[in-house]
Amino acid sequence: MARNDGIDRTVARNQDLGNPADVAKVQEHNEREKDSYSNQDIVPERTSLNVHFKAPTDDYVKMFEQMEQDGVISTRGLKPDAVKYGELVFDVNSAYFYNHGGYEFAKQFYADAYKAAAEIVGGEQYILSAVMHADERNRAMSEALGEDVYHYHLHVVYIPVVEKQILWSKRCKDEDLRGTVKEVITQVSRSKKWESKPVLDEDGNPMLNARGKKILRSSYSVLQDDFFHFMRVAGYTDLERGERGSTEEHLTVTQFKVQAEQQRLETVAGQVAQAEQSLEDAKAATAKQKKKLESLQKETKAAKTIALTVQDIEAMGKKATFGNNITLTPDECDTLKRYAVNGIIANVDNKRLKEKLASAEKTVSIWKQRYEVVNEKYMELKQKAQPFLDALEIASEKVQAFINSILIRGKQTQEHEHPARKRGQDMEL
């Protein structure tokens, strides 16, 4: 999976196919046997460009059964629910192939990758199908570059096998044969095929942890290493190994694609959220402008009403036929009375406000005069005390000691002149 860091990485994944239903689904996908697919990135017009490095001779299950009948593989001692099929998926980020010429480069790359797969599974005879898909569009890159970019990858369906030695039992009549190898079979065994192996030190001895137990290396980590080193030896030196400890080593093909779609969905969701926020901001701005418009309309309406009222008042009254008198209709008379009353009330309110203002101004004037008197006395006092303040600032300790001595002497003199009064006060207390 691309990390947008400019580094091209090899990725090898292994998927267990636990039952015939799983095998059938993988076959439909790999061999493009369906008429339509839920994966919208599959482009049927390009399916003819898919490349089989080993085409299946029948459906996967029947091929397995035929191999068992021919003695190529053995299910002796295998549990009924044991995993009998596996799928390897070899992959590099789409940008790698795009930058190296695309389809033709991908065909050569995966032809070499197929050789690695044959070594990893133990031989080409245990491979049921190996096909490079060239018809899956990389939507993210296509949208970013404005042209179709395809995700080239290799599916290899195989049978996990190990060599197993069958020994002569103790019941063998020939004592010399007991415990010796009777035959070697190619046993179907997923658990033994992908058994974790101990980490060896420089001398080839198993390394131990703090508890004295062997340090095991994940078989899927070994798979990553084997694929990477094989492709490096094949001349693809501009590749790096997939990250160690990455969960990609343990993802199934479906999980891997789901994770990629989830990442793309998160990106799209972020863009949608940003668009929604912009929409909300636009709505808020529109609402604000709408309020301003409504306020302006109210002000315009009010101004228009006032203008019409003044105009109506000026138009009131008609000259009498004889003389200079003005005649009014009853409605006009009521209107003038109402405006006259409102005018009188407004005049009264204005008069009351003017009186309050005059009173407040008078109060302010009084307090201003008082402030000026107090401020004048303060300035006089400050001027008299200034020499003392200057002395206190220059030699504060000496001035303070001098004042204390004066206060003490004054107190002693006061007690000497009025002893009786002092005693009287003590008695009263």
WOCORKA-V493262 format. One record per backbone hydrogen bond with DSSP energy under -1.0 kcal/mol. CO is the residue of the C=O (numbers start at 0). NH is the residue of the N-H. Records with the same first field share a line. If there is no record, write none. Layout:
CO->NH, NH
//
This chain:
7->239
10->90
12->88
14->86
18->22
19->23
20->24
21->25
22->26
23->27
24->28
25->29
26->30
27->32
38->41
40->136
42->45
43->46
45->48
46->49
50->131
53->129
58->62
59->63
60->64
61->65
62->66
63->67
64->68
65->69
66->71, 72
73->187
74->77
78->81
84->16
85->157
86->14
87->155
88->12
89->153
90->10
92->95
93->97
94->98
96->101
101->105
102->106
103->107
104->108
105->109
106->110
107->111
108->112
109->113
110->114
111->115
112->116
113->117
114->118
115->119
116->120
117->122
122->125
123->126
125->158
128->156
129->52, 53
130->154
131->50
132->152
134->42
135->150
136->138
137->141
138->142
139->143
140->144
141->145
148->137
152->132
153->89
154->130
155->87
156->127, 128
157->85
159->188
161->186
163->184
165->181, 182
167->178
168->171
173->176
176->179
179->167
182->165
184->163, 186
185->73
186->161
188->192
189->193
191->194
196->216
198->206
200->203
204->200
206->214
208->211
212->208
214->198
216->196
217->221
218->222
219->223
220->224
221->225
222->226
223->227
224->228
225->229
226->230
227->231
228->232
229->233
230->235
231->234
234->236
239->9
242->245
245->248
246->249
251->255
252->256
253->257
254->258
255->259
256->260
257->261
258->262
259->263
260->264
261->265
262->266
263->267
264->268
265->269
266->270
267->271
268->272
269->273
270->274
271->275
272->276
273->277
274->278
275->279
276->280
277->281
278->282
279->283
280->284
281->285
282->286
283->287
284->288
285->289
286->290
287->291
288->292
289->293
290->294
291->295
292->296
293->297
294->298
295->299
296->300
297->301
298->302
299->303
300->304
301->305
302->306
303->307
304->308
305->309
306->310
307->311
308->312
309->313
310->314
312->315
317->326
324->319
326->317
328->332
329->333
330->334
331->335
332->336
333->337
334->338
335->339
336->340
337->341
338->342
339->343
340->344
341->345
342->346
343->347
344->348
345->349
346->350
347->351
348->352
349->353
350->354
351->355
352->356
353->357
354->358
355->359
356->360
357->361
358->362
359->363
360->364
361->365
362->366
363->367
364->368
365->369
366->370
367->371
368->372
369->373
370->374
371->375
372->376
373->377
374->378
375->379
376->380
377->381
378->382
379->383
380->384
384->388
385->389
386->390
387->391
388->392
389->393
390->394
394->398
395->399
396->400
397->401
398->402
399->403
400->404
401->405
402->406
403->407
404->408
405->409
406->410
407->411
408->412
409->413
410->414
411->415
412->416
413->417
417->421
418->422
419->423
420->424
421->425
422->426
423->427
424->428
//
